[in-house]
Amino acid sequence: MQTPSSSPSSAPGWHDVLMQHLEPLLGDFTAKMAIHTAALRALKRPPEQVGVQDVPQVLEGLKPMLNVFIGALRTTSTLTEISKAMEKLR
């Protein structure tokens, strides 16, 4: 599974920001699979075809999975942090 990422010299993309927040909570593989699954469910597209404008829908798609893995309270704070980080990309 390919995932969108930026080159080391460019600013981080939306996928990088999500990974920075989710990887410590879920691990590398599970974070990648959660993003992939959320993109497919919410947008019917793989992450490679998702743009920064689509990220709010991906985050909404992540919510049920994150609720199970890390709990509702932690999910709410994590998604809030991610949303704030995404604002800097726009």
HTML snippet that shows the backbone in 3Dmol.js (N, CA, C, O; Angstrom):
<script src="https://3Dmol.org/build/3Dmol-min.js"></script>
<div id="view" style="width:600px;height:400px;position:relative"></div>
<script>
const pdb = `
ATOM      1  N   MET A   1       0.847  -1.174   0.000  1.00  0.00           N
ATOM      2  CA  MET A   1       0.000   0.000   0.000  1.00  0.00           C
ATOM      3  C   MET A   1       0.889   1.231   0.000  1.00  0.00           C
ATOM      4  O   MET A   1       1.692   1.420   0.914  1.00  0.00           O
ATOM      5  N   GLN A   2       0.752   2.053  -1.002  1.00  0.00           N
ATOM      6  CA  GLN A   2       1.477   3.300  -1.040  1.00  0.00           C
ATOM      7  C   GLN A   2       0.715   4.344  -0.249  1.00  0.00           C
ATOM      8  O   GLN A   2      -0.515   4.345  -0.217  1.00  0.00           O
ATOM      9  N   THR A   3       1.453   5.224   0.381  1.00  0.00           N
ATOM     10  CA  THR A   3       0.812   6.302   1.113  1.00  0.00           C
ATOM     11  C   THR A   3       1.409   7.620   0.666  1.00  0.00           C
ATOM     12  O   THR A   3       2.597   7.696   0.350  1.00  0.00           O
ATOM     13  N   PRO A   4       0.589   8.660   0.638  1.00  0.00           N
ATOM     14  CA  PRO A   4       1.127   9.954   0.233  1.00  0.00           C
ATOM     15  C   PRO A   4       2.081  10.473   1.282  1.00  0.00           C
ATOM     16  O   PRO A   4       1.803  10.402   2.480  1.00  0.00           O
ATOM     17  N   SER A   5       3.185  10.985   0.839  1.00  0.00           N
ATOM     18  CA  SER A   5       4.111  11.607   1.778  1.00  0.00           C
ATOM     19  C   SER A   5       4.886  12.677   1.039  1.00  0.00           C
ATOM     20  O   SER A   5       4.894  12.726  -0.191  1.00  0.00           O
ATOM     21  N   SER A   6       5.511  13.499   1.780  1.00  0.00           N
ATOM     22  CA  SER A   6       6.276  14.573   1.174  1.00  0.00           C
ATOM     23  C   SER A   6       7.743  14.205   1.199  1.00  0.00           C
ATOM     24  O   SER A   6       8.158  13.312   1.938  1.00  0.00           O
ATOM     25  N   SER A   7       8.522  14.893   0.393  1.00  0.00           N
ATOM     26  CA  SER A   7       9.959  14.676   0.425  1.00  0.00           C
ATOM     27  C   SER A   7      10.508  15.298   1.697  1.00  0.00           C
ATOM     28  O   SER A   7       9.878  16.188   2.268  1.00  0.00           O
ATOM     29  N   PRO A   8      11.661  14.849   2.149  1.00  0.00           N
ATOM     30  CA  PRO A   8      12.208  15.356   3.405  1.00  0.00           C
ATOM     31  C   PRO A   8      12.385  16.870   3.425  1.00  0.00           C
ATOM     32  O   PRO A   8      12.310  17.475   4.495  1.00  0.00           O
ATOM     33  N   SER A   9      12.618  17.498   2.274  1.00  0.00           N
ATOM     34  CA  SER A   9      12.867  18.927   2.257  1.00  0.00           C
ATOM     35  C   SER A   9      11.600  19.772   2.180  1.00  0.00           C
ATOM     36  O   SER A   9      11.661  20.987   2.366  1.00  0.00           O
ATOM     37  N   SER A  10      10.449  19.147   1.908  1.00  0.00           N
ATOM     38  CA  SER A  10       9.217  19.924   1.795  1.00  0.00           C
ATOM     39  C   SER A  10       8.431  19.890   3.107  1.00  0.00           C
ATOM     40  O   SER A  10       8.724  19.102   4.006  1.00  0.00           O
ATOM     41  N   ALA A  11       7.445  20.748   3.190  1.00  0.00           N
ATOM     42  CA  ALA A  11       6.600  20.789   4.382  1.00  0.00           C
ATOM     43  C   ALA A  11       5.798  19.496   4.475  1.00  0.00           C
ATOM     44  O   ALA A  11       5.507  18.877   3.451  1.00  0.00           O
ATOM     45  N   PRO A  12       5.442  19.085   5.675  1.00  0.00           N
ATOM     46  CA  PRO A  12       4.674  17.847   5.811  1.00  0.00           C
ATOM     47  C   PRO A  12       3.299  17.967   5.178  1.00  0.00           C
ATOM     48  O   PRO A  12       2.668  19.023   5.242  1.00  0.00           O
ATOM     49  N   GLY A  13       2.838  16.893   4.572  1.00  0.00           N
ATOM     50  CA  GLY A  13       1.506  16.844   3.981  1.00  0.00           C
ATOM     51  C   GLY A  13       0.497  16.355   4.993  1.00  0.00           C
ATOM     52  O   GLY A  13       0.839  16.068   6.140  1.00  0.00           O
ATOM     53  N   TRP A  14      -0.755  16.261   4.561  1.00  0.00           N
ATOM     54  CA  TRP A  14      -1.824  15.855   5.478  1.00  0.00           C
ATOM     55  C   TRP A  14      -1.572  14.463   6.035  1.00  0.00           C
ATOM     56  O   TRP A  14      -1.830  14.218   7.214  1.00  0.00           O
ATOM     57  N   HIS A  15      -1.076  13.552   5.217  1.00  0.00           N
ATOM     58  CA  HIS A  15      -0.830  12.179   5.667  1.00  0.00           C
ATOM     59  C   HIS A  15       0.253  12.153   6.740  1.00  0.00           C
ATOM     60  O   HIS A  15       0.144  11.422   7.725  1.00  0.00           O
ATOM     61  N   ASP A  16       1.303  12.958   6.543  1.00  0.00           N
ATOM     62  CA  ASP A  16       2.385  13.032   7.523  1.00  0.00           C
ATOM     63  C   ASP A  16       1.871  13.542   8.871  1.00  0.00           C
ATOM     64  O   ASP A  16       2.247  13.023   9.922  1.00  0.00           O
ATOM     65  N   VAL A  17       1.018  14.550   8.832  1.00  0.00           N
ATOM     66  CA  VAL A  17       0.466  15.118  10.063  1.00  0.00           C
ATOM     67  C   VAL A  17      -0.374  14.062  10.797  1.00  0.00           C
ATOM     68  O   VAL A  17      -0.256  13.904  12.012  1.00  0.00           O
ATOM     69  N   LEU A  18      -1.214  13.348  10.056  1.00  0.00           N
ATOM     70  CA  LEU A  18      -2.011  12.295  10.680  1.00  0.00           C
ATOM     71  C   LEU A  18      -1.114  11.224  11.294  1.00  0.00           C
ATOM     72  O   LEU A  18      -1.350  10.780  12.418  1.00  0.00           O
ATOM     73  N   MET A  19      -0.099  10.817  10.563  1.00  0.00           N
ATOM     74  CA  MET A  19       0.815   9.790  11.072  1.00  0.00           C
ATOM     75  C   MET A  19       1.540  10.262  12.329  1.00  0.00           C
ATOM     76  O   MET A  19       1.723   9.478  13.260  1.00  0.00           O
ATOM     77  N   GLN A  20       1.954  11.520  12.372  1.00  0.00           N
ATOM     78  CA  GLN A  20       2.640  12.049  13.552  1.00  0.00           C
ATOM     79  C   GLN A  20       1.771  11.943  14.798  1.00  0.00           C
ATOM     80  O   GLN A  20       2.279  11.715  15.896  1.00  0.00           O
ATOM     81  N   HIS A  21       0.462  12.108  14.630  1.00  0.00           N
ATOM     82  CA  HIS A  21      -0.451  12.041  15.764  1.00  0.00           C
ATOM     83  C   HIS A  21      -0.899  10.619  16.081  1.00  0.00           C
ATOM     84  O   HIS A  21      -1.052  10.260  17.248  1.00  0.00           O
ATOM     85  N   LEU A  22      -1.110   9.812  15.048  1.00  0.00           N
ATOM     86  CA  LEU A  22      -1.672   8.484  15.267  1.00  0.00           C
ATOM     87  C   LEU A  22      -0.633   7.406  15.564  1.00  0.00           C
ATOM     88  O   LEU A  22      -0.914   6.458  16.298  1.00  0.00           O
ATOM     89  N   GLU A  23       0.556   7.545  15.001  1.00  0.00           N
ATOM     90  CA  GLU A  23       1.576   6.510  15.172  1.00  0.00           C
ATOM     91  C   GLU A  23       1.926   6.240  16.637  1.00  0.00           C
ATOM     92  O   GLU A  23       2.034   5.074  17.016  1.00  0.00           O
ATOM     93  N   PRO A  24       2.110   7.264  17.478  1.00  0.00           N
ATOM     94  CA  PRO A  24       2.412   6.971  18.884  1.00  0.00           C
ATOM     95  C   PRO A  24       1.264   6.250  19.603  1.00  0.00           C
ATOM     96  O   PRO A  24       1.495   5.517  20.565  1.00  0.00           O
ATOM     97  N   LEU A  25       0.044   6.458  19.141  1.00  0.00           N
ATOM     98  CA  LEU A  25      -1.120   5.849  19.787  1.00  0.00           C
ATOM     99  C   LEU A  25      -1.415   4.446  19.278  1.00  0.00           C
ATOM    100  O   LEU A  25      -1.824   3.573  20.043  1.00  0.00           O
ATOM    101  N   LEU A  26      -1.201   4.231  17.963  1.00  0.00           N
ATOM    102  CA  LEU A  26      -1.639   2.986  17.334  1.00  0.00           C
ATOM    103  C   LEU A  26      -0.508   2.122  16.796  1.00  0.00           C
ATOM    104  O   LEU A  26      -0.708   0.938  16.526  1.00  0.00           O
ATOM    105  N   GLY A  27       0.661   2.694  16.640  1.00  0.00           N
ATOM    106  CA  GLY A  27       1.751   2.006  15.962  1.00  0.00           C
ATOM    107  C   GLY A  27       1.706   2.333  14.477  1.00  0.00           C
ATOM    108  O   GLY A  27       0.682   2.774  13.955  1.00  0.00           O
ATOM    109  N   ASP A  28       2.832   2.110  13.804  1.00  0.00           N
ATOM    110  CA  ASP A  28       2.972   2.485  12.401  1.00  0.00           C
ATOM    111  C   ASP A  28       1.963   1.775  11.502  1.00  0.00           C
ATOM    112  O   ASP A  28       1.217   2.429  10.774  1.00  0.00           O
ATOM    113  N   PHE A  29       1.935   0.470  11.545  1.00  0.00           N
ATOM    114  CA  PHE A  29       1.069  -0.290  10.633  1.00  0.00           C
ATOM    115  C   PHE A  29      -0.404   0.018  10.876  1.00  0.00           C
ATOM    116  O   PHE A  29      -1.150   0.265   9.929  1.00  0.00           O
ATOM    117  N   THR A  30      -0.822   0.006  12.120  1.00  0.00           N
ATOM    118  CA  THR A  30      -2.237   0.238  12.438  1.00  0.00           C
ATOM    119  C   THR A  30      -2.654   1.652  12.066  1.00  0.00           C
ATOM    120  O   THR A  30      -3.770   1.856  11.587  1.00  0.00           O
ATOM    121  N   ALA A  31      -1.785   2.628  12.276  1.00  0.00           N
ATOM    122  CA  ALA A  31      -2.101   4.007  11.891  1.00  0.00           C
ATOM    123  C   ALA A  31      -2.293   4.111  10.379  1.00  0.00           C
ATOM    124  O   ALA A  31      -3.245   4.742   9.920  1.00  0.00           O
ATOM    125  N   LYS A  32      -1.397   3.499   9.602  1.00  0.00           N
ATOM    126  CA  LYS A  32      -1.528   3.523   8.141  1.00  0.00           C
ATOM    127  C   LYS A  32      -2.819   2.846   7.697  1.00  0.00           C
ATOM    128  O   LYS A  32      -3.524   3.356   6.826  1.00  0.00           O
ATOM    129  N   MET A  33      -3.125   1.713   8.287  1.00  0.00           N
ATOM    130  CA  MET A  33      -4.335   0.992   7.908  1.00  0.00           C
ATOM    131  C   MET A  33      -5.595   1.750   8.326  1.00  0.00           C
ATOM    132  O   MET A  33      -6.596   1.722   7.611  1.00  0.00           O
ATOM    133  N   ALA A  34      -5.556   2.424   9.469  1.00  0.00           N
ATOM    134  CA  ALA A  34      -6.708   3.213   9.914  1.00  0.00           C
ATOM    135  C   ALA A  34      -6.978   4.361   8.947  1.00  0.00           C
ATOM    136  O   ALA A  34      -8.129   4.621   8.596  1.00  0.00           O
ATOM    137  N   ILE A  35      -5.920   5.047   8.516  1.00  0.00           N
ATOM    138  CA  ILE A  35      -6.075   6.143   7.554  1.00  0.00           C
ATOM    139  C   ILE A  35      -6.610   5.611   6.232  1.00  0.00           C
ATOM    140  O   ILE A  35      -7.515   6.198   5.639  1.00  0.00           O
ATOM    141  N   HIS A  36      -6.050   4.506   5.777  1.00  0.00           N
ATOM    142  CA  HIS A  36      -6.491   3.899   4.509  1.00  0.00           C
ATOM    143  C   HIS A  36      -7.969   3.506   4.580  1.00  0.00           C
ATOM    144  O   HIS A  36      -8.743   3.816   3.674  1.00  0.00           O
ATOM    145  N   THR A  37      -8.345   2.835   5.643  1.00  0.00           N
ATOM    146  CA  THR A  37      -9.729   2.393   5.816  1.00  0.00           C
ATOM    147  C   THR A  37     -10.686   3.575   5.918  1.00  0.00           C
ATOM    148  O   THR A  37     -11.760   3.561   5.316  1.00  0.00           O
ATOM    149  N   ALA A  38     -10.300   4.600   6.680  1.00  0.00           N
ATOM    150  CA  ALA A  38     -11.159   5.779   6.835  1.00  0.00           C
ATOM    151  C   ALA A  38     -11.352   6.499   5.504  1.00  0.00           C
ATOM    152  O   ALA A  38     -12.456   6.948   5.196  1.00  0.00           O
ATOM    153  N   ALA A  39     -10.288   6.611   4.716  1.00  0.00           N
ATOM    154  CA  ALA A  39     -10.396   7.267   3.407  1.00  0.00           C
ATOM    155  C   ALA A  39     -11.330   6.475   2.489  1.00  0.00           C
ATOM    156  O   ALA A  39     -12.167   7.055   1.798  1.00  0.00           O
ATOM    157  N   LEU A  40     -11.183   5.170   2.486  1.00  0.00           N
ATOM    158  CA  LEU A  40     -12.048   4.344   1.639  1.00  0.00           C
ATOM    159  C   LEU A  40     -13.505   4.412   2.074  1.00  0.00           C
ATOM    160  O   LEU A  40     -14.405   4.497   1.238  1.00  0.00           O
ATOM    161  N   ARG A  41     -13.735   4.375   3.368  1.00  0.00           N
ATOM    162  CA  ARG A  41     -15.119   4.409   3.868  1.00  0.00           C
ATOM    163  C   ARG A  41     -15.763   5.783   3.683  1.00  0.00           C
ATOM    164  O   ARG A  41     -16.904   5.888   3.233  1.00  0.00           O
ATOM    165  N   ALA A  42     -15.031   6.813   4.028  1.00  0.00           N
ATOM    166  CA  ALA A  42     -15.613   8.165   4.010  1.00  0.00           C
ATOM    167  C   ALA A  42     -15.689   8.755   2.609  1.00  0.00           C
ATOM    168  O   ALA A  42     -16.645   9.456   2.278  1.00  0.00           O
ATOM    169  N   LEU A  43     -14.685   8.474   1.787  1.00  0.00           N
ATOM    170  CA  LEU A  43     -14.588   9.145   0.488  1.00  0.00           C
ATOM    171  C   LEU A  43     -14.650   8.200  -0.705  1.00  0.00           C
ATOM    172  O   LEU A  43     -14.741   8.633  -1.854  1.00  0.00           O
ATOM    173  N   LYS A  44     -14.600   6.905  -0.417  1.00  0.00           N
ATOM    174  CA  LYS A  44     -14.583   5.892  -1.491  1.00  0.00           C
ATOM    175  C   LYS A  44     -13.350   6.049  -2.383  1.00  0.00           C
ATOM    176  O   LYS A  44     -13.378   5.719  -3.569  1.00  0.00           O
ATOM    177  N   ARG A  45     -12.258   6.563  -1.784  1.00  0.00           N
ATOM    178  CA  ARG A  45     -10.996   6.736  -2.505  1.00  0.00           C
ATOM    179  C   ARG A  45      -9.847   6.332  -1.588  1.00  0.00           C
ATOM    180  O   ARG A  45      -9.945   6.481  -0.370  1.00  0.00           O
ATOM    181  N   PRO A  46      -8.756   5.822  -2.165  1.00  0.00           N
ATOM    182  CA  PRO A  46      -7.578   5.529  -1.346  1.00  0.00           C
ATOM    183  C   PRO A  46      -6.894   6.828  -0.915  1.00  0.00           C
ATOM    184  O   PRO A  46      -7.129   7.875  -1.517  1.00  0.00           O
ATOM    185  N   PRO A  47      -6.061   6.773   0.106  1.00  0.00           N
ATOM    186  CA  PRO A  47      -5.393   7.979   0.599  1.00  0.00           C
ATOM    187  C   PRO A  47      -4.589   8.716  -0.471  1.00  0.00           C
ATOM    188  O   PRO A  47      -4.441   9.936  -0.404  1.00  0.00           O
ATOM    189  N   GLU A  48      -4.072   7.989  -1.451  1.00  0.00           N
ATOM    190  CA  GLU A  48      -3.281   8.612  -2.513  1.00  0.00           C
ATOM    191  C   GLU A  48      -4.106   9.620  -3.312  1.00  0.00           C
ATOM    192  O   GLU A  48      -3.541  10.518  -3.935  1.00  0.00           O
ATOM    193  N   GLN A  49      -5.426   9.485  -3.302  1.00  0.00           N
ATOM    194  CA  GLN A  49      -6.305  10.357  -4.066  1.00  0.00           C
ATOM    195  C   GLN A  49      -7.042  11.366  -3.186  1.00  0.00           C
ATOM    196  O   GLN A  49      -7.987  12.015  -3.636  1.00  0.00           O
ATOM    197  N   VAL A  50      -6.617  11.494  -1.954  1.00  0.00           N
ATOM    198  CA  VAL A  50      -7.262  12.401  -1.004  1.00  0.00           C
ATOM    199  C   VAL A  50      -6.425  13.663  -0.880  1.00  0.00           C
ATOM    200  O   VAL A  50      -5.202  13.599  -0.755  1.00  0.00           O
ATOM    201  N   GLY A  51      -7.089  14.803  -0.916  1.00  0.00           N
ATOM    202  CA  GLY A  51      -6.412  16.082  -0.741  1.00  0.00           C
ATOM    203  C   GLY A  51      -6.674  16.654   0.634  1.00  0.00           C
ATOM    204  O   GLY A  51      -7.515  16.151   1.380  1.00  0.00           O
ATOM    205  N   VAL A  52      -5.956  17.699   0.962  1.00  0.00           N
ATOM    206  CA  VAL A  52      -6.098  18.314   2.286  1.00  0.00           C
ATOM    207  C   VAL A  52      -7.528  18.795   2.523  1.00  0.00           C
ATOM    208  O   VAL A  52      -7.984  18.820   3.667  1.00  0.00           O
ATOM    209  N   GLN A  53      -8.241  19.176   1.467  1.00  0.00           N
ATOM    210  CA  GLN A  53      -9.626  19.620   1.613  1.00  0.00           C
ATOM    211  C   GLN A  53     -10.556  18.489   2.046  1.00  0.00           C
ATOM    212  O   GLN A  53     -11.646  18.744   2.558  1.00  0.00           O
ATOM    213  N   ASP A  54     -10.129  17.235   1.843  1.00  0.00           N
ATOM    214  CA  ASP A  54     -10.938  16.068   2.203  1.00  0.00           C
ATOM    215  C   ASP A  54     -10.664  15.550   3.613  1.00  0.00           C
ATOM    216  O   ASP A  54     -11.367  14.664   4.098  1.00  0.00           O
ATOM    217  N   VAL A  55      -9.660  16.092   4.260  1.00  0.00           N
ATOM    218  CA  VAL A  55      -9.232  15.570   5.559  1.00  0.00           C
ATOM    219  C   VAL A  55     -10.339  15.603   6.621  1.00  0.00           C
ATOM    220  O   VAL A  55     -10.426  14.653   7.398  1.00  0.00           O
ATOM    221  N   PRO A  56     -11.190  16.638   6.703  1.00  0.00           N
ATOM    222  CA  PRO A  56     -12.253  16.580   7.717  1.00  0.00           C
ATOM    223  C   PRO A  56     -13.130  15.325   7.595  1.00  0.00           C
ATOM    224  O   PRO A  56     -13.560  14.766   8.604  1.00  0.00           O
ATOM    225  N   GLN A  57     -13.391  14.887   6.364  1.00  0.00           N
ATOM    226  CA  GLN A  57     -14.178  13.662   6.179  1.00  0.00           C
ATOM    227  C   GLN A  57     -13.384  12.430   6.616  1.00  0.00           C
ATOM    228  O   GLN A  57     -13.948  11.493   7.183  1.00  0.00           O
ATOM    229  N   VAL A  58     -12.087  12.432   6.354  1.00  0.00           N
ATOM    230  CA  VAL A  58     -11.242  11.317   6.796  1.00  0.00           C
ATOM    231  C   VAL A  58     -11.221  11.262   8.323  1.00  0.00           C
ATOM    232  O   VAL A  58     -11.312  10.181   8.907  1.00  0.00           O
ATOM    233  N   LEU A  59     -11.103  12.411   8.965  1.00  0.00           N
ATOM    234  CA  LEU A  59     -11.107  12.446  10.427  1.00  0.00           C
ATOM    235  C   LEU A  59     -12.424  11.923  10.985  1.00  0.00           C
ATOM    236  O   LEU A  59     -12.440  11.205  11.985  1.00  0.00           O
ATOM    237  N   GLU A  60     -13.514  12.283  10.343  1.00  0.00           N
ATOM    238  CA  GLU A  60     -14.826  11.773  10.774  1.00  0.00           C
ATOM    239  C   GLU A  60     -14.875  10.257  10.605  1.00  0.00           C
ATOM    240  O   GLU A  60     -15.453   9.549  11.430  1.00  0.00           O
ATOM    241  N   GLY A  61     -14.266   9.767   9.529  1.00  0.00           N
ATOM    242  CA  GLY A  61     -14.200   8.324   9.301  1.00  0.00           C
ATOM    243  C   GLY A  61     -13.309   7.600  10.293  1.00  0.00           C
ATOM    244  O   GLY A  61     -13.520   6.419  10.571  1.00  0.00           O
ATOM    245  N   LEU A  62     -12.324   8.291  10.825  1.00  0.00           N
ATOM    246  CA  LEU A  62     -11.429   7.697  11.826  1.00  0.00           C
ATOM    247  C   LEU A  62     -12.071   7.590  13.205  1.00  0.00           C
ATOM    248  O   LEU A  62     -11.686   6.743  14.011  1.00  0.00           O
ATOM    249  N   LYS A  63     -13.035   8.439  13.467  1.00  0.00           N
ATOM    250  CA  LYS A  63     -13.605   8.544  14.815  1.00  0.00           C
ATOM    251  C   LYS A  63     -14.081   7.212  15.404  1.00  0.00           C
ATOM    252  O   LYS A  63     -13.714   6.906  16.538  1.00  0.00           O
ATOM    253  N   PRO A  64     -14.880   6.402  14.692  1.00  0.00           N
ATOM    254  CA  PRO A  64     -15.326   5.146  15.298  1.00  0.00           C
ATOM    255  C   PRO A  64     -14.179   4.195  15.652  1.00  0.00           C
ATOM    256  O   PRO A  64     -14.198   3.558  16.706  1.00  0.00           O
ATOM    257  N   MET A  65     -13.185   4.103  14.772  1.00  0.00           N
ATOM    258  CA  MET A  65     -12.032   3.234  15.045  1.00  0.00           C
ATOM    259  C   MET A  65     -11.254   3.726  16.253  1.00  0.00           C
ATOM    260  O   MET A  65     -10.891   2.948  17.135  1.00  0.00           O
ATOM    261  N   LEU A  66     -11.004   5.034  16.279  1.00  0.00           N
ATOM    262  CA  LEU A  66     -10.240   5.587  17.393  1.00  0.00           C
ATOM    263  C   LEU A  66     -10.992   5.446  18.707  1.00  0.00           C
ATOM    264  O   LEU A  66     -10.376   5.211  19.747  1.00  0.00           O
ATOM    265  N   ASN A  67     -12.302   5.585  18.677  1.00  0.00           N
ATOM    266  CA  ASN A  67     -13.091   5.392  19.903  1.00  0.00           C
ATOM    267  C   ASN A  67     -12.846   4.006  20.488  1.00  0.00           C
ATOM    268  O   ASN A  67     -12.740   3.850  21.705  1.00  0.00           O
ATOM    269  N   VAL A  68     -12.757   3.012  19.629  1.00  0.00           N
ATOM    270  CA  VAL A  68     -12.520   1.641  20.088  1.00  0.00           C
ATOM    271  C   VAL A  68     -11.090   1.478  20.592  1.00  0.00           C
ATOM    272  O   VAL A  68     -10.865   0.894  21.652  1.00  0.00           O
ATOM    273  N   PHE A  69     -10.127   1.992  19.838  1.00  0.00           N
ATOM    274  CA  PHE A  69      -8.722   1.782  20.174  1.00  0.00           C
ATOM    275  C   PHE A  69      -8.237   2.603  21.354  1.00  0.00           C
ATOM    276  O   PHE A  69      -7.488   2.099  22.191  1.00  0.00           O
ATOM    277  N   ILE A  70      -8.657   3.876  21.436  1.00  0.00           N
ATOM    278  CA  ILE A  70      -8.082   4.749  22.470  1.00  0.00           C
ATOM    279  C   ILE A  70      -9.119   5.400  23.377  1.00  0.00           C
ATOM    280  O   ILE A  70      -8.752   6.139  24.290  1.00  0.00           O
ATOM    281  N   GLY A  71     -10.391   5.144  23.148  1.00  0.00           N
ATOM    282  CA  GLY A  71     -11.441   5.704  23.989  1.00  0.00           C
ATOM    283  C   GLY A  71     -11.966   7.027  23.461  1.00  0.00           C
ATOM    284  O   GLY A  71     -11.271   7.742  22.739  1.00  0.00           O
ATOM    285  N   ALA A  72     -13.189   7.341  23.824  1.00  0.00           N
ATOM    286  CA  ALA A  72     -13.878   8.517  23.294  1.00  0.00           C
ATOM    287  C   ALA A  72     -13.214   9.825  23.711  1.00  0.00           C
ATOM    288  O   ALA A  72     -13.077  10.732  22.890  1.00  0.00           O
ATOM    289  N   LEU A  73     -12.803   9.938  24.961  1.00  0.00           N
ATOM    290  CA  LEU A  73     -12.192  11.183  25.438  1.00  0.00           C
ATOM    291  C   LEU A  73     -10.878  11.461  24.721  1.00  0.00           C
ATOM    292  O   LEU A  73     -10.640  12.576  24.258  1.00  0.00           O
ATOM    293  N   ARG A  74     -10.026  10.443  24.632  1.00  0.00           N
ATOM    294  CA  ARG A  74      -8.733  10.599  23.943  1.00  0.00           C
ATOM    295  C   ARG A  74      -8.946  10.860  22.454  1.00  0.00           C
ATOM    296  O   ARG A  74      -8.198  11.624  21.843  1.00  0.00           O
ATOM    297  N   THR A  75      -9.970  10.223  21.865  1.00  0.00           N
ATOM    298  CA  THR A  75     -10.276  10.435  20.455  1.00  0.00           C
ATOM    299  C   THR A  75     -10.635  11.892  20.202  1.00  0.00           C
ATOM    300  O   THR A  75     -10.141  12.503  19.255  1.00  0.00           O
ATOM    301  N   THR A  76     -11.479  12.437  21.035  1.00  0.00           N
ATOM    302  CA  THR A  76     -11.900  13.830  20.881  1.00  0.00           C
ATOM    303  C   THR A  76     -10.706  14.764  20.942  1.00  0.00           C
ATOM    304  O   THR A  76     -10.575  15.654  20.102  1.00  0.00           O
ATOM    305  N   SER A  77      -9.836  14.577  21.919  1.00  0.00           N
ATOM    306  CA  SER A  77      -8.671  15.473  22.040  1.00  0.00           C
ATOM    307  C   SER A  77      -7.684  15.267  20.894  1.00  0.00           C
ATOM    308  O   SER A  77      -7.093  16.230  20.407  1.00  0.00           O
ATOM    309  N   THR A  78      -7.502  14.028  20.463  1.00  0.00           N
ATOM    310  CA  THR A  78      -6.590  13.741  19.348  1.00  0.00           C
ATOM    311  C   THR A  78      -7.093  14.354  18.055  1.00  0.00           C
ATOM    312  O   THR A  78      -6.319  14.968  17.320  1.00  0.00           O
ATOM    313  N   LEU A  79      -8.378  14.198  17.766  1.00  0.00           N
ATOM    314  CA  LEU A  79      -8.936  14.766  16.537  1.00  0.00           C
ATOM    315  C   LEU A  79      -8.922  16.295  16.562  1.00  0.00           C
ATOM    316  O   LEU A  79      -8.768  16.930  15.519  1.00  0.00           O
ATOM    317  N   THR A  80      -9.079  16.877  17.729  1.00  0.00           N
ATOM    318  CA  THR A  80      -8.977  18.334  17.863  1.00  0.00           C
ATOM    319  C   THR A  80      -7.554  18.796  17.560  1.00  0.00           C
ATOM    320  O   THR A  80      -7.356  19.782  16.851  1.00  0.00           O
ATOM    321  N   GLU A  81      -6.562  18.080  18.099  1.00  0.00           N
ATOM    322  CA  GLU A  81      -5.165  18.410  17.829  1.00  0.00           C
ATOM    323  C   GLU A  81      -4.849  18.288  16.337  1.00  0.00           C
ATOM    324  O   GLU A  81      -4.187  19.151  15.759  1.00  0.00           O
ATOM    325  N   ILE A  82      -5.327  17.212  15.727  1.00  0.00           N
ATOM    326  CA  ILE A  82      -5.078  16.992  14.298  1.00  0.00           C
ATOM    327  C   ILE A  82      -5.731  18.110  13.473  1.00  0.00           C
ATOM    328  O   ILE A  82      -5.127  18.631  12.536  1.00  0.00           O
ATOM    329  N   SER A  83      -6.954  18.466  13.825  1.00  0.00           N
ATOM    330  CA  SER A  83      -7.653  19.528  13.096  1.00  0.00           C
ATOM    331  C   SER A  83      -6.895  20.845  13.161  1.00  0.00           C
ATOM    332  O   SER A  83      -6.799  21.562  12.165  1.00  0.00           O
ATOM    333  N   LYS A  84      -6.360  21.160  14.328  1.00  0.00           N
ATOM    334  CA  LYS A  84      -5.561  22.390  14.484  1.00  0.00           C
ATOM    335  C   LYS A  84      -4.298  22.318  13.625  1.00  0.00           C
ATOM    336  O   LYS A  84      -3.914  23.306  12.999  1.00  0.00           O
ATOM    337  N   ALA A  85      -3.664  21.167  13.596  1.00  0.00           N
ATOM    338  CA  ALA A  85      -2.445  20.994  12.793  1.00  0.00           C
ATOM    339  C   ALA A  85      -2.763  21.100  11.303  1.00  0.00           C
ATOM    340  O   ALA A  85      -1.955  21.612  10.529  1.00  0.00           O
ATOM    341  N   MET A  86      -3.941  20.615  10.901  1.00  0.00           N
ATOM    342  CA  MET A  86      -4.348  20.657   9.497  1.00  0.00           C
ATOM    343  C   MET A  86      -4.614  22.077   9.044  1.00  0.00           C
ATOM    344  O   MET A  86      -4.391  22.402   7.877  1.00  0.00           O
ATOM    345  N   GLU A  87      -5.082  22.927   9.935  1.00  0.00           N
ATOM    346  CA  GLU A  87      -5.336  24.333   9.598  1.00  0.00           C
ATOM    347  C   GLU A  87      -4.060  25.013   9.119  1.00  0.00           C
ATOM    348  O   GLU A  87      -4.114  25.908   8.275  1.00  0.00           O
ATOM    349  N   LYS A  88      -2.924  24.601   9.645  1.00  0.00           N
ATOM    350  CA  LYS A  88      -1.640  25.193   9.251  1.00  0.00           C
ATOM    351  C   LYS A  88      -1.254  24.793   7.828  1.00  0.00           C
ATOM    352  O   LYS A  88      -0.466  25.487   7.185  1.00  0.00           O
ATOM    353  N   LEU A  89      -1.806  23.674   7.326  1.00  0.00           N
ATOM    354  CA  LEU A  89      -1.486  23.221   5.980  1.00  0.00           C
ATOM    355  C   LEU A  89      -2.258  23.979   4.906  1.00  0.00           C
ATOM    356  O   LEU A  89      -1.845  24.006   3.747  1.00  0.00           O
ATOM    357  N   ARG A  90      -3.357  24.583   5.278  1.00  0.00           N
ATOM    358  CA  ARG A  90      -4.222  25.229   4.289  1.00  0.00           C
ATOM    359  C   ARG A  90      -3.758  26.595   3.933  1.00  0.00           C
ATOM    360  O   ARG A  90      -4.385  27.265   3.113  1.00  0.00           O
TER     361      ARG A  90
END
`;
const viewer = $3Dmol.createViewer("view");
viewer.addModel(pdb, "pdb");
viewer.setStyle({}, {cartoon: {color: "spectrum"}});
viewer.zoomTo();
viewer.render();
</script>
